[in-house]
Amino acid sequence: MSVDSELIADFLSAAKTYGKCLAEADSRAANKQHTVMTRLMKKISNVGQDSNLLAHVRDEDKYIRLCVASFLAKAYPVECQPILVDLESSGGPTAISARMLLDLLKTGRL
């Protein structure tokens, strides 16, 4: 596996763990995973792999969809906004996160 592929795999793994933490209402652990994803996203962007991560915006795991769309919404709004709209109707913490991101996108604050 290439370093670039490992970065993507690590991001997806962190997104799944983030989702598990959200589902368990463990905000401290969720914040830790968000920090991990933020660091990984910087590395992914630095090596020009954003589009490879974007391929996972339609993943079957809703937390992967949420995290990919969240981190790429500003650069790829056309691809990410429909995913966030769909997640907004899913209920729970995923819906709340998606709603907040959509508001930030619409108001230009993202």
DOTORFI-862948 format. One record per residue: x, y, z of N, C-alpha, C in turn; residue in three letters; residue number from 1. Coordinates in nm, 3 decimals, m for minus. Layout:
REM DOTORFI-862948
<site n_u="X" n_v="Y" n_w="Z" ca_u="X" ca_v="Y" ca_w="Z" c_u="X" c_v="Y" c_w="Z" lumfi="Ala" vexvo="NUM"/>
...
REM end
This chain:
REM DOTORFI-862948
<site n_u="0.085" n_v="m0.118" n_w="0.000" ca_u="0.000" ca_v="0.000" ca_w="0.000" c_u="0.090" c_v="0.124" c_w="0.000" lumfi="Met" vexvo="1"/>
<site n_u="0.057" n_v="0.219" n_w="m0.086" ca_u="0.137" ca_v="0.342" ca_w="m0.094" c_u="0.108" c_v="0.433" c_w="0.025" lumfi="Ser" vexvo="2"/>
<site n_u="0.196" n_v="0.526" n_w="0.048" ca_u="0.178" ca_v="0.621" ca_w="0.157" c_u="0.048" c_v="0.699" c_w="0.139" lumfi="Val" vexvo="3"/>
<site n_u="0.018" n_v="0.737" n_w="0.014" ca_u="m0.106" ca_v="0.810" ca_w="m0.013" c_u="m0.229" c_v="0.726" c_w="0.022" lumfi="Asp" vexvo="4"/>
<site n_u="m0.226" n_v="0.599" n_w="m0.015" ca_u="m0.337" ca_v="0.508" ca_w="0.017" c_u="m0.350" c_v="0.488" c_w="0.167" lumfi="Ser" vexvo="5"/>
<site n_u="m0.238" n_v="0.484" n_w="0.236" ca_u="m0.240" ca_v="0.469" ca_w="0.381" c_u="m0.304" c_v="0.592" c_w="0.447" lumfi="Glu" vexvo="6"/>
<site n_u="m0.276" n_v="0.709" n_w="0.395" ca_u="m0.337" ca_v="0.831" ca_w="0.449" c_u="m0.489" c_v="0.825" c_w="0.437" lumfi="Leu" vexvo="7"/>
<site n_u="m0.536" n_v="0.783" n_w="0.321" ca_u="m0.681" ca_v="0.771" ca_w="0.298" c_u="m0.740" c_v="0.666" c_w="0.392" lumfi="Ile" vexvo="8"/>
<site n_u="m0.674" n_v="0.550" n_w="0.400" ca_u="m0.723" ca_v="0.442" ca_w="0.488" c_u="m0.726" c_v="0.487" c_w="0.633" lumfi="Ala" vexvo="9"/>
<site n_u="m0.624" n_v="0.560" n_w="0.675" ca_u="m0.620" ca_v="0.610" ca_w="0.813" c_u="m0.732" c_v="0.710" c_w="0.838" lumfi="Asp" vexvo="10"/>
<site n_u="m0.759" n_v="0.796" n_w="0.739" ca_u="m0.869" ca_v="0.893" ca_w="0.753" c_u="m1.002" c_v="0.819" c_w="0.766" lumfi="Phe" vexvo="11"/>
<site n_u="m1.025" n_v="0.720" n_w="0.681" ca_u="m1.151" ca_v="0.645" ca_w="0.685" c_u="m1.167" c_v="0.571" c_w="0.817" lumfi="Leu" vexvo="12"/>
<site n_u="m1.059" n_v="0.517" n_w="0.868" ca_u="m1.063" ca_v="0.449" ca_w="0.997" c_u="m1.096" c_v="0.548" c_w="1.109" lumfi="Ser" vexvo="13"/>
<site n_u="m1.034" n_v="0.665" n_w="1.106" ca_u="m1.064" ca_v="0.767" ca_w="1.206" c_u="m1.209" c_v="0.813" c_w="1.196" lumfi="Ala" vexvo="14"/>
<site n_u="m1.262" n_v="0.821" n_w="1.074" ca_u="m1.402" ca_v="0.861" ca_w="1.054" c_u="m1.497" c_v="0.758" c_w="1.117" lumfi="Ala" vexvo="15"/>
<site n_u="m1.466" n_v="0.631" n_w="1.099" ca_u="m1.549" ca_v="0.526" ca_w="1.159" c_u="m1.543" c_v="0.534" c_w="1.312" lumfi="Lys" vexvo="16"/>
<site n_u="m1.425" n_v="0.554" n_w="1.364" ca_u="m1.409" ca_v="0.564" ca_w="1.509" c_u="m1.481" c_v="0.688" c_w="1.561" lumfi="Thr" vexvo="17"/>
<site n_u="m1.471" n_v="0.797" n_w="1.487" ca_u="m1.541" ca_v="0.921" ca_w="1.521" c_u="m1.691" c_v="0.894" c_w="1.532" lumfi="Tyr" vexvo="18"/>
<site n_u="m1.744" n_v="0.823" n_w="1.433" ca_u="m1.887" ca_v="0.790" ca_w="1.433" c_u="m1.926" c_v="0.706" c_w="1.553" lumfi="Gly" vexvo="19"/>
<site n_u="m1.844" n_v="0.609" n_w="1.586" ca_u="m1.871" ca_v="0.525" ca_w="1.703" c_u="m1.873" c_v="0.610" c_w="1.830" lumfi="Lys" vexvo="20"/>
<site n_u="m1.779" n_v="0.704" n_w="1.839" ca_u="m1.773" ca_v="0.793" ca_w="1.955" c_u="m1.897" c_v="0.882" c_w="1.963" lumfi="Cys" vexvo="21"/>
<site n_u="m1.941" n_v="0.933" n_w="1.848" ca_u="m2.063" ca_v="1.015" ca_w="1.846" c_u="m2.184" c_v="0.933" c_w="1.891" lumfi="Leu" vexvo="22"/>
<site n_u="m2.194" n_v="0.811" n_w="1.839" ca_u="m2.307" ca_v="0.725" ca_w="1.873" c_u="m2.309" c_v="0.692" c_w="2.022" lumfi="Ala" vexvo="23"/>
<site n_u="m2.191" n_v="0.686" n_w="2.084" ca_u="m2.181" ca_v="0.655" ca_w="2.227" c_u="m2.178" c_v="0.781" c_w="2.312" lumfi="Glu" vexvo="24"/>
<site n_u="m2.196" n_v="0.898" n_w="2.249" ca_u="m2.194" ca_v="1.027" ca_w="2.318" c_u="m2.064" c_v="1.049" c_w="2.395" lumfi="Ala" vexvo="25"/>
<site n_u="m1.954" n_v="1.002" n_w="2.338" ca_u="m1.822" ca_v="1.021" ca_w="2.400" c_u="m1.754" c_v="1.137" c_w="2.328" lumfi="Asp" vexvo="26"/>
<site n_u="m1.785" n_v="1.258" n_w="2.373" ca_u="m1.737" ca_v="1.377" ca_w="2.303" c_u="m1.586" c_v="1.392" c_w="2.310" lumfi="Ser" vexvo="27"/>
<site n_u="m1.526" n_v="1.353" n_w="2.419" ca_u="m1.380" ca_v="1.364" ca_w="2.431" c_u="m1.311" c_v="1.277" c_w="2.326" lumfi="Arg" vexvo="28"/>
<site n_u="m1.355" n_v="1.154" n_w="2.313" ca_u="m1.295" ca_v="1.064" ca_w="2.214" c_u="m1.328" c_v="1.110" c_w="2.071" lumfi="Ala" vexvo="29"/>
<site n_u="m1.450" n_v="1.162" n_w="2.051" ca_u="m1.487" ca_v="1.214" ca_w="1.918" c_u="m1.397" c_v="1.331" c_w="1.880" lumfi="Ala" vexvo="30"/>
<site n_u="m1.372" n_v="1.420" n_w="1.974" ca_u="m1.285" ca_v="1.535" ca_w="1.948" c_u="m1.143" c_v="1.489" c_w="1.915" lumfi="Asn" vexvo="31"/>
<site n_u="m1.097" n_v="1.386" n_w="1.983" ca_u="m0.964" ca_v="1.333" ca_w="1.955" c_u="m0.957" c_v="1.280" c_w="1.811" lumfi="Lys" vexvo="32"/>
<site n_u="m1.061" n_v="1.209" n_w="1.768" ca_u="m1.063" ca_v="1.156" ca_w="1.631" c_u="m1.073" c_v="1.269" c_w="1.529" lumfi="Gln" vexvo="33"/>
<site n_u="m1.145" n_v="1.374" n_w="1.563" ca_u="m1.155" ca_v="1.489" ca_w="1.473" c_u="m1.018" c_v="1.552" c_w="1.454" lumfi="His" vexvo="34"/>
<site n_u="m0.942" n_v="1.561" n_w="1.562" ca_u="m0.806" ca_v="1.614" ca_w="1.554" c_u="m0.719" c_v="1.526" c_w="1.464" lumfi="Thr" vexvo="35"/>
<site n_u="m0.734" n_v="1.396" n_w="1.478" ca_u="m0.659" ca_v="1.302" ca_w="1.393" c_u="m0.697" c_v="1.324" c_w="1.247" lumfi="Val" vexvo="36"/>
<site n_u="m0.828" n_v="1.335" n_w="1.218" ca_u="m0.872" ca_v="1.356" ca_w="1.080" c_u="m0.821" c_v="1.489" c_w="1.025" lumfi="Met" vexvo="37"/>
<site n_u="m0.818" n_v="1.591" n_w="1.108" ca_u="m0.769" ca_v="1.722" ca_w="1.064" c_u="m0.623" c_v="1.712" c_w="1.022" lumfi="Thr" vexvo="38"/>
<site n_u="m0.542" n_v="1.644" n_w="1.102" ca_u="m0.400" ca_v="1.626" ca_w="1.068" c_u="m0.385" c_v="1.545" c_w="0.939" lumfi="Arg" vexvo="39"/>
<site n_u="m0.463" n_v="1.439" n_w="0.929" ca_u="m0.456" ca_v="1.355" ca_w="0.808" c_u="m0.502" c_v="1.433" c_w="0.685" lumfi="Leu" vexvo="40"/>
<site n_u="m0.605" n_v="1.515" n_w="0.700" ca_u="m0.656" ca_v="1.593" ca_w="0.587" c_u="m0.549" c_v="1.687" c_w="0.535" lumfi="Met" vexvo="41"/>
<site n_u="m0.473" n_v="1.748" n_w="0.625" ca_u="m0.365" ca_v="1.836" ca_w="0.581" c_u="m0.263" c_v="1.758" c_w="0.499" lumfi="Lys" vexvo="42"/>
<site n_u="m0.229" n_v="1.640" n_w="0.544" ca_u="m0.134" ca_v="1.557" ca_w="0.470" c_u="m0.192" c_v="1.512" c_w="0.337" lumfi="Lys" vexvo="43"/>
<site n_u="m0.318" n_v="1.473" n_w="0.337" ca_u="m0.385" ca_v="1.430" ca_w="0.213" c_u="m0.386" c_v="1.544" c_w="0.112" lumfi="Ile" vexvo="44"/>
<site n_u="m0.417" n_v="1.664" n_w="0.158" ca_u="m0.416" ca_v="1.781" ca_w="0.068" c_u="m0.276" c_v="1.813" c_w="0.018" lumfi="Ser" vexvo="45"/>
<site n_u="m0.179" n_v="1.802" n_w="0.105" ca_u="m0.040" ca_v="1.832" ca_w="0.067" c_u="0.013" c_v="1.739" c_w="m0.041" lumfi="Asn" vexvo="46"/>
<site n_u="m0.036" n_v="1.616" n_w="m0.045" ca_u="0.010" ca_v="1.522" ca_w="m0.149" c_u="m0.089" c_v="1.514" c_w="m0.265" lumfi="Val" vexvo="47"/>
<site n_u="m0.189" n_v="1.604" n_w="m0.266" ca_u="m0.282" ca_v="1.612" ca_w="m0.379" c_u="m0.376" c_v="1.495" c_w="m0.392" lumfi="Gly" vexvo="48"/>
<site n_u="m0.418" n_v="1.438" n_w="m0.278" ca_u="m0.505" ca_v="1.321" ca_w="m0.282" c_u="m0.650" c_v="1.351" c_w="m0.245" lumfi="Gln" vexvo="49"/>
<site n_u="m0.687" n_v="1.480" n_w="m0.245" ca_u="m0.825" ca_v="1.517" ca_w="m0.211" c_u="m0.927" c_v="1.442" c_w="m0.295" lumfi="Asp" vexvo="50"/>
<site n_u="m0.901" n_v="1.434" n_w="m0.425" ca_u="m0.999" ca_v="1.369" ca_w="m0.513" c_u="m1.011" c_v="1.220" c_w="m0.484" lumfi="Ser" vexvo="51"/>
<site n_u="m0.904" n_v="1.158" n_w="m0.437" ca_u="m0.913" ca_v="1.016" ca_w="m0.400" c_u="m0.995" c_v="0.999" c_w="m0.273" lumfi="Asn" vexvo="52"/>
<site n_u="m0.987" n_v="1.094" n_w="m0.181" ca_u="m1.071" ca_v="1.089" ca_w="m0.063" c_u="m1.216" c_v="1.117" c_w="m0.101" lumfi="Leu" vexvo="53"/>
<site n_u="m1.237" n_v="1.209" n_w="m0.194" ca_u="m1.372" ca_v="1.243" ca_w="m0.238" c_u="m1.446" c_v="1.121" c_w="m0.291" lumfi="Leu" vexvo="54"/>
<site n_u="m1.376" n_v="1.025" n_w="m0.345" ca_u="m1.439" ca_v="0.902" ca_w="m0.396" c_u="m1.517" c_v="0.830" c_w="m0.286" lumfi="Ala" vexvo="55"/>
<site n_u="m1.488" n_v="0.858" n_w="m0.160" ca_u="m1.554" ca_v="0.791" ca_w="m0.049" c_u="m1.674" c_v="0.869" c_w="0.006" lumfi="His" vexvo="56"/>
<site n_u="m1.711" n_v="0.978" n_w="m0.060" ca_u="m1.823" ca_v="1.059" ca_w="m0.013" c_u="m1.956" c_v="0.985" c_w="m0.024" lumfi="Val" vexvo="57"/>
<site n_u="m1.958" n_v="0.877" n_w="m0.099" ca_u="m2.080" ca_v="0.795" ca_w="m0.113" c_u="m2.065" c_v="0.658" c_w="m0.046" lumfi="Arg" vexvo="58"/>
<site n_u="m1.972" n_v="0.648" n_w="0.047" ca_u="m1.949" ca_v="0.525" ca_w="0.121" c_u="m2.078" c_v="0.480" c_w="0.190" lumfi="Asp" vexvo="59"/>
<site n_u="m2.092" n_v="0.351" n_w="0.215" ca_u="m2.213" ca_v="0.302" ca_w="0.282" c_u="m2.218" c_v="0.345" c_w="0.428" lumfi="Glu" vexvo="60"/>
<site n_u="m2.104" n_v="0.374" n_w="0.489" ca_u="m2.098" ca_v="0.416" ca_w="0.628" c_u="m2.131" c_v="0.565" c_w="0.637" lumfi="Asp" vexvo="61"/>
<site n_u="m2.237" n_v="0.598" n_w="0.710" ca_u="m2.281" ca_v="0.738" ca_w="0.716" c_u="m2.179" c_v="0.829" c_w="0.782" lumfi="Lys" vexvo="62"/>
<site n_u="m2.098" n_v="0.775" n_w="0.871" ca_u="m1.998" ca_v="0.859" ca_w="0.936" c_u="m1.881" c_v="0.889" c_w="0.842" lumfi="Tyr" vexvo="63"/>
<site n_u="m1.849" n_v="0.795" n_w="0.757" ca_u="m1.747" ca_v="0.823" ca_w="0.654" c_u="m1.800" c_v="0.929" c_w="0.560" lumfi="Ile" vexvo="64"/>
<site n_u="m1.926" n_v="0.914" n_w="0.516" ca_u="m1.985" ca_v="1.017" ca_w="0.428" c_u="m1.983" c_v="1.153" c_w="0.496" lumfi="Arg" vexvo="65"/>
<site n_u="m2.022" n_v="1.157" n_w="0.623" ca_u="m2.024" ca_v="1.283" ca_w="0.696" c_u="m1.884" c_v="1.345" c_w="0.703" lumfi="Leu" vexvo="66"/>
<site n_u="m1.786" n_v="1.266" n_w="0.740" ca_u="m1.650" ca_v="1.321" ca_w="0.758" c_u="m1.588" c_v="1.364" c_w="0.626" lumfi="Cys" vexvo="67"/>
<site n_u="m1.604" n_v="1.283" n_w="0.523" ca_u="m1.549" ca_v="1.320" ca_w="0.392" c_u="m1.617" c_v="1.447" c_w="0.342" lumfi="Val" vexvo="68"/>
<site n_u="m1.749" n_v="1.451" n_w="0.350" ca_u="m1.822" ca_v="1.570" ca_w="0.304" c_u="m1.785" c_v="1.693" c_w="0.387" lumfi="Ala" vexvo="69"/>
<site n_u="m1.767" n_v="1.672" n_w="0.517" ca_u="m1.732" ca_v="1.784" ca_w="0.605" c_u="m1.598" c_v="1.845" c_w="0.570" lumfi="Ser" vexvo="70"/>
<site n_u="m1.500" n_v="1.759" n_w="0.549" ca_u="m1.365" ca_v="1.807" ca_w="0.524" c_u="m1.346" c_v="1.857" c_w="0.381" lumfi="Phe" vexvo="71"/>
<site n_u="m1.432" n_v="1.813" n_w="0.289" ca_u="m1.414" ca_v="1.852" ca_w="0.148" c_u="m1.523" c_v="1.945" c_w="0.096" lumfi="Leu" vexvo="72"/>
<site n_u="m1.617" n_v="1.985" n_w="0.179" ca_u="m1.731" ca_v="2.065" ca_w="0.134" c_u="m1.690" c_v="2.198" c_w="0.072" lumfi="Ala" vexvo="73"/>
<site n_u="m1.590" n_v="2.260" n_w="0.128" ca_u="m1.548" ca_v="2.390" ca_w="0.075" c_u="m1.485" c_v="2.375" c_w="m0.064" lumfi="Lys" vexvo="74"/>
<site n_u="m1.403" n_v="2.274" n_w="m0.081" ca_u="m1.335" ca_v="2.253" ca_w="m0.210" c_u="m1.424" c_v="2.188" c_w="m0.314" lumfi="Ala" vexvo="75"/>
<site n_u="m1.519" n_v="2.105" n_w="m0.269" ca_u="m1.606" ca_v="2.030" ca_w="m0.360" c_u="m1.753" c_v="2.045" c_w="m0.318" lumfi="Tyr" vexvo="76"/>
<site n_u="m1.807" n_v="2.167" n_w="m0.319" ca_u="m1.944" ca_v="2.186" ca_w="m0.272" c_u="m2.050" c_v="2.113" c_w="m0.355" lumfi="Pro" vexvo="77"/>
<site n_u="m2.030" n_v="2.105" n_w="m0.485" ca_u="m2.128" ca_v="2.039" ca_w="m0.572" c_u="m2.140" c_v="1.891" c_w="m0.537" lumfi="Val" vexvo="78"/>
<site n_u="m2.030" n_v="1.828" n_w="m0.504" ca_u="m2.031" ca_v="1.686" ca_w="m0.471" c_u="m2.074" c_v="1.660" c_w="m0.327" lumfi="Glu" vexvo="79"/>
<site n_u="m2.040" n_v="1.750" n_w="m0.237" ca_u="m2.062" ca_v="1.726" ca_w="m0.095" c_u="m2.197" c_v="1.775" c_w="m0.042" lumfi="Cys" vexvo="80"/>
<site n_u="m2.248" n_v="1.882" n_w="m0.098" ca_u="m2.374" ca_v="1.937" ca_w="m0.047" c_u="m2.490" c_v="1.837" c_w="m0.053" lumfi="Gln" vexvo="81"/>
<site n_u="m2.510" n_v="1.763" n_w="m0.163" ca_u="m2.620" ca_v="1.666" ca_w="m0.164" c_u="m2.604" c_v="1.557" c_w="m0.058" lumfi="Pro" vexvo="82"/>
<site n_u="m2.481" n_v="1.519" n_w="m0.029" ca_u="m2.456" ca_v="1.419" ca_w="0.074" c_u="m2.496" c_v="1.474" c_w="0.210" lumfi="Ile" vexvo="83"/>
<site n_u="m2.460" n_v="1.599" n_w="0.236" ca_u="m2.496" ca_v="1.662" ca_w="0.362" c_u="m2.647" c_v="1.679" c_w="0.375" lumfi="Leu" vexvo="84"/>
<site n_u="m2.714" n_v="1.713" n_w="0.265" ca_u="m2.860" ca_v="1.725" ca_w="0.267" c_u="m2.923" c_v="1.590" c_w="0.302" lumfi="Val" vexvo="85"/>
<site n_u="m2.872" n_v="1.484" n_w="0.242" ca_u="m2.922" ca_v="1.350" ca_w="0.271" c_u="m2.898" c_v="1.313" c_w="0.418" lumfi="Asp" vexvo="86"/>
<site n_u="m2.780" n_v="1.342" n_w="0.468" ca_u="m2.747" ca_v="1.311" ca_w="0.607" c_u="m2.830" c_v="1.394" c_w="0.705" lumfi="Leu" vexvo="87"/>
<site n_u="m2.866" n_v="1.514" n_w="0.663" ca_u="m2.946" ca_v="1.602" ca_w="0.748" c_u="m3.080" c_v="1.536" c_w="0.784" lumfi="Glu" vexvo="88"/>
<site n_u="m3.131" n_v="1.454" n_w="0.696" ca_u="m3.260" ca_v="1.389" ca_w="0.720" c_u="m3.246" c_v="1.254" c_w="0.791" lumfi="Ser" vexvo="89"/>
<site n_u="m3.124" n_v="1.216" n_w="0.826" ca_u="m3.102" ca_v="1.084" ca_w="0.885" c_u="m3.127" c_v="1.078" c_w="1.035" lumfi="Ser" vexvo="90"/>
<site n_u="m3.137" n_v="1.192" n_w="1.101" ca_u="m3.160" ca_v="1.194" ca_w="1.245" c_u="m3.032" c_v="1.178" c_w="1.325" lumfi="Gly" vexvo="91"/>
<site n_u="m3.042" n_v="1.210" n_w="1.452" ca_u="m2.930" ca_v="1.192" ca_w="1.544" c_u="m2.817" c_v="1.290" c_w="1.524" lumfi="Gly" vexvo="92"/>
<site n_u="m2.700" n_v="1.257" n_w="1.580" ca_u="m2.586" ca_v="1.349" ca_w="1.574" c_u="m2.536" c_v="1.373" c_w="1.431" lumfi="Pro" vexvo="93"/>
<site n_u="m2.555" n_v="1.277" n_w="1.344" ca_u="m2.515" ca_v="1.294" ca_w="1.204" c_u="m2.595" c_v="1.407" c_w="1.140" lumfi="Thr" vexvo="94"/>
<site n_u="m2.725" n_v="1.407" n_w="1.166" ca_u="m2.813" ca_v="1.510" ca_w="1.110" c_u="m2.777" c_v="1.649" c_w="1.164" lumfi="Ala" vexvo="95"/>
<site n_u="m2.748" n_v="1.656" n_w="1.292" ca_u="m2.712" ca_v="1.784" ca_w="1.353" c_u="m2.584" c_v="1.838" c_w="1.290" lumfi="Ile" vexvo="96"/>
<site n_u="m2.484" n_v="1.751" n_w="1.277" ca_u="m2.357" ca_v="1.793" ca_w="1.215" c_u="m2.378" c_v="1.838" c_w="1.072" lumfi="Ser" vexvo="97"/>
<site n_u="m2.455" n_v="1.761" n_w="0.996" ca_u="m2.481" ca_v="1.794" ca_w="0.856" c_u="m2.554" c_v="1.928" c_w="0.845" lumfi="Ala" vexvo="98"/>
<site n_u="m2.652" n_v="1.950" n_w="0.931" ca_u="m2.728" ca_v="2.076" ca_w="0.929" c_u="m2.637" c_v="2.196" c_w="0.957" lumfi="Arg" vexvo="99"/>
<site n_u="m2.549" n_v="2.181" n_w="1.054" ca_u="m2.457" ca_v="2.290" ca_w="1.087" c_u="m2.363" c_v="2.319" c_w="0.971" lumfi="Met" vexvo="100"/>
<site n_u="m2.313" n_v="2.214" n_w="0.907" ca_u="m2.223" ca_v="2.233" ca_w="0.793" c_u="m2.294" c_v="2.298" c_w="0.675" lumfi="Leu" vexvo="101"/>
<site n_u="m2.417" n_v="2.256" n_w="0.649" ca_u="m2.494" ca_v="2.319" ca_w="0.541" c_u="m2.516" c_v="2.467" c_w="0.568" lumfi="Leu" vexvo="102"/>
<site n_u="m2.545" n_v="2.501" n_w="0.694" ca_u="m2.562" ca_v="2.641" ca_w="0.729" c_u="m2.433" c_v="2.719" c_w="0.705" lumfi="Asp" vexvo="103"/>
<site n_u="m2.320" n_v="2.662" n_w="0.743" ca_u="m2.191" ca_v="2.728" ca_w="0.721" c_u="m2.162" c_v="2.745" c_w="0.572" lumfi="Leu" vexvo="104"/>
<site n_u="m2.196" n_v="2.644" n_w="0.493" ca_u="m2.176" ca_v="2.652" ca_w="0.348" c_u="m2.263" c_v="2.763" c_w="0.288" lumfi="Leu" vexvo="105"/>
<site n_u="m2.389" n_v="2.764" n_w="0.325" ca_u="m2.483" ca_v="2.860" ca_w="0.268" c_u="m2.449" c_v="3.004" c_w="0.303" lumfi="Lys" vexvo="106"/>
<site n_u="m2.392" n_v="3.023" n_w="0.420" ca_u="m2.360" ca_v="3.159" ca_w="0.465" c_u="m2.216" c_v="3.199" c_w="0.436" lumfi="Thr" vexvo="107"/>
<site n_u="m2.141" n_v="3.108" n_w="0.371" ca_u="m2.004" ca_v="3.138" ca_w="0.335" c_u="m1.907" c_v="3.142" c_w="0.451" lumfi="Gly" vexvo="108"/>
<site n_u="m1.942" n_v="3.076" n_w="0.560" ca_u="m1.856" ca_v="3.076" ca_w="0.678" c_u="m1.772" c_v="2.951" c_w="0.692" lumfi="Arg" vexvo="109"/>
<site n_u="m1.776" n_v="2.863" n_w="0.594" ca_u="m1.700" ca_v="2.739" ca_w="0.602" c_u="m1.559" c_v="2.761" c_w="0.550" lumfi="Leu" vexvo="110"/>
REM end
